[in-house]
């Protein structure tokens, strides 16, 4: 047990409330996936998108259980970066896995930045050039990095304000949309188990944000009680929102329209409900949600990076050269996110993010089994998390190989490179 990885109890560190921690989790989840990936998921699930969201929530709940138990037992700003060391011990496995999940957070952040820029372009009638859209994505990354420099309390407050507006707007859209829709003319599309599984894998990125809450556990008054409550509350609230919003969308728009409006489906659905005002409100909500998710994810990524460096949960050489301080970790994280925004399109980076986190959650849940006597976790939820995450990964990976093989290869190279880099630093540069 490496106690230096865990929370240090002092008054100054206790600066995030249960409400803010819950908002941080909601902000990490309710981002570009909801606003920008509905069209991509609909191509596989048809009108059964709400079912895909529900299955995704059930799948994520087992990983939430694993993370909540680990976070309550091992509170630390490093979150999952600390979990890997506690589960696998300090070595190549935990170090390589930490580097890969750091990359996974950066891919997710790139998804949210790309989603923000797509909606920003939509809000001004699509007048931005492709490079202009990329530039907006880069600018919002820099803005969120600046917010993160202000500290945990400011991040929590920013999440609370943004998500409060987004939640109210989505609930109003859902209720009004379901009421406005002509349900008598609605017809269910055909479906297949494989299609819904692929859609669930695509939409799974909508739930990855629960992990960012564990990075604030060292700033909680009572993480053993507050962390599980914050994580499961965030998961429950976003699941309800996802099901309501996706139900209203499939009732308002045909499958052809959803495909046509891919990338900004909700804004066009809201225009049917409330005209230009609805389009404007949902468009602003999308911008805020993507910014909040980006903000929360950069917060998690930079905390993981700084934690890995200062507490030697990766090789000491890598930590002392690349991630020496939190400001350097934040700067490097932001630059990598900007590079990903410039290179990959929205739908591709969304699938890559889902694939990366499915692997990370399966690996950490497997490691959790090794220390479950300390966390008092039950065995069956941990095995359920492993099997479900790997099953969704295999289904989505096959689809990505068939449709965007380059991104699948890039992800596997990132996985291999993470462990290779860690092994290289430990073996050859340790002296």
Buried (B, 14 or more C-beta within 10 A) or exposed (E): EBEEBBBEEEEEBBBBBBEBBBBBBBBBBBBBBBBBBBBBBBBBBBBBBBBBBBBBBEBBBBBBBBBBBBBBBBBBBBBBBBBBBBBBEBBBBBBBBBBBBBBBBBBBBBBBBBBBBBBBBBBEEEEBEEEBBBBBBBBBBEBBBEBBEEEBEBBBBBBBEBBEBBBEBBBBBBEBBBEBBEEEEEEEBEBEEEBBBBBBBBBBBBBBBBBBBBBBBBBBEEBEEBBBBBBBBBBEBBBBBBBBBBBBBBBBBBBEBBBEBBBBBBBBBBBBBBEEEBBBBBBBBBBBBBBBBBBBBBBBBBBBBBBBBBBBBBBEBBBEEBBEEBEBBBBBBBBBBBEBBBEBBBBBBBBBBBBBBBBBBBBBBBBBBEBBEBBEBEEEBBBBBBBBBBBBBBBBBBBBBEEBEEBBEBBEEBBEBBBBBBBBBBEEEEE
